[in-house]
Amino acid sequence: MSARRKLNAAYAYGSVVWAAFVGAVFQSWALFAVVLGVLVGLNLVGGNIRLAHARR
């Protein structure tokens, strides 16, 4: 597994953990889904999760 895939997985798992925490605190699956979508979206936009190889 490449370093990029490991970093992507780490950011994705981190998003799931934070979304699970928020969902559990508010006891809401809907809020879990919203927070997970927002966190993954922010990580994608911020460049933390990279879907394609960067061209050199």
Rosetta constraint file for C-alpha pairs under 8 A:
AtomPair CA 1 CA 5 HARMONIC 6.40 0.50
AtomPair CA 1 CA 6 HARMONIC 6.86 0.50
AtomPair CA 2 CA 6 HARMONIC 6.38 0.50
AtomPair CA 3 CA 7 HARMONIC 6.18 0.50
AtomPair CA 4 CA 8 HARMONIC 6.11 0.50
AtomPair CA 4 CA 50 HARMONIC 7.59 0.50
AtomPair CA 5 CA 9 HARMONIC 6.06 0.50
AtomPair CA 6 CA 10 HARMONIC 6.14 0.50
AtomPair CA 7 CA 11 HARMONIC 6.24 0.50
AtomPair CA 7 CA 48 HARMONIC 7.95 0.50
AtomPair CA 7 CA 49 HARMONIC 7.43 0.50
AtomPair CA 8 CA 12 HARMONIC 6.12 0.50
AtomPair CA 8 CA 48 HARMONIC 7.15 0.50
AtomPair CA 8 CA 49 HARMONIC 4.96 0.50
AtomPair CA 8 CA 50 HARMONIC 6.83 0.50
AtomPair CA 9 CA 13 HARMONIC 5.96 0.50
AtomPair CA 10 CA 14 HARMONIC 6.00 0.50
AtomPair CA 11 CA 15 HARMONIC 6.16 0.50
AtomPair CA 11 CA 43 HARMONIC 7.40 0.50
AtomPair CA 11 CA 48 HARMONIC 7.12 0.50
AtomPair CA 11 CA 49 HARMONIC 6.80 0.50
AtomPair CA 12 CA 16 HARMONIC 6.34 0.50
AtomPair CA 12 CA 40 HARMONIC 6.71 0.50
AtomPair CA 12 CA 49 HARMONIC 7.82 0.50
AtomPair CA 13 CA 17 HARMONIC 6.17 0.50
AtomPair CA 14 CA 18 HARMONIC 6.24 0.50
AtomPair CA 15 CA 19 HARMONIC 6.02 0.50
AtomPair CA 15 CA 36 HARMONIC 6.06 0.50
AtomPair CA 15 CA 39 HARMONIC 5.73 0.50
AtomPair CA 15 CA 40 HARMONIC 6.36 0.50
AtomPair CA 16 CA 20 HARMONIC 5.92 0.50
AtomPair CA 16 CA 36 HARMONIC 6.12 0.50
AtomPair CA 17 CA 21 HARMONIC 6.16 0.50
AtomPair CA 18 CA 22 HARMONIC 6.30 0.50
AtomPair CA 18 CA 36 HARMONIC 7.86 0.50
AtomPair CA 19 CA 23 HARMONIC 5.96 0.50
AtomPair CA 19 CA 31 HARMONIC 7.99 0.50
AtomPair CA 19 CA 32 HARMONIC 5.11 0.50
AtomPair CA 19 CA 33 HARMONIC 7.40 0.50
AtomPair CA 19 CA 35 HARMONIC 5.32 0.50
AtomPair CA 19 CA 36 HARMONIC 5.14 0.50
AtomPair CA 19 CA 39 HARMONIC 7.91 0.50
AtomPair CA 20 CA 24 HARMONIC 5.90 0.50
AtomPair CA 20 CA 32 HARMONIC 5.94 0.50
AtomPair CA 21 CA 25 HARMONIC 6.17 0.50
AtomPair CA 22 CA 26 HARMONIC 6.30 0.50
AtomPair CA 22 CA 31 HARMONIC 7.47 0.50
AtomPair CA 22 CA 32 HARMONIC 6.53 0.50
AtomPair CA 22 CA 35 HARMONIC 7.68 0.50
AtomPair CA 23 CA 27 HARMONIC 5.45 0.50
AtomPair CA 23 CA 28 HARMONIC 5.06 0.50
AtomPair CA 23 CA 29 HARMONIC 6.02 0.50
AtomPair CA 23 CA 30 HARMONIC 7.77 0.50
AtomPair CA 23 CA 31 HARMONIC 5.61 0.50
AtomPair CA 23 CA 32 HARMONIC 4.39 0.50
AtomPair CA 24 CA 28 HARMONIC 6.68 0.50
AtomPair CA 24 CA 32 HARMONIC 7.93 0.50
AtomPair CA 26 CA 31 HARMONIC 7.74 0.50
AtomPair CA 28 CA 32 HARMONIC 6.35 0.50
AtomPair CA 29 CA 33 HARMONIC 6.28 0.50
AtomPair CA 30 CA 34 HARMONIC 6.28 0.50
AtomPair CA 31 CA 35 HARMONIC 5.98 0.50
AtomPair CA 32 CA 36 HARMONIC 5.99 0.50
AtomPair CA 33 CA 37 HARMONIC 6.12 0.50
AtomPair CA 34 CA 38 HARMONIC 6.17 0.50
AtomPair CA 35 CA 39 HARMONIC 6.03 0.50
AtomPair CA 36 CA 40 HARMONIC 6.06 0.50
AtomPair CA 37 CA 41 HARMONIC 5.92 0.50
AtomPair CA 38 CA 42 HARMONIC 6.04 0.50
AtomPair CA 39 CA 43 HARMONIC 6.14 0.50
AtomPair CA 40 CA 44 HARMONIC 6.15 0.50
AtomPair CA 41 CA 45 HARMONIC 6.15 0.50
AtomPair CA 42 CA 46 HARMONIC 5.80 0.50
AtomPair CA 43 CA 47 HARMONIC 6.09 0.50
AtomPair CA 43 CA 48 HARMONIC 5.02 0.50
AtomPair CA 43 CA 49 HARMONIC 5.61 0.50
AtomPair CA 44 CA 48 HARMONIC 6.04 0.50
AtomPair CA 44 CA 49 HARMONIC 4.98 0.50
AtomPair CA 44 CA 50 HARMONIC 6.67 0.50
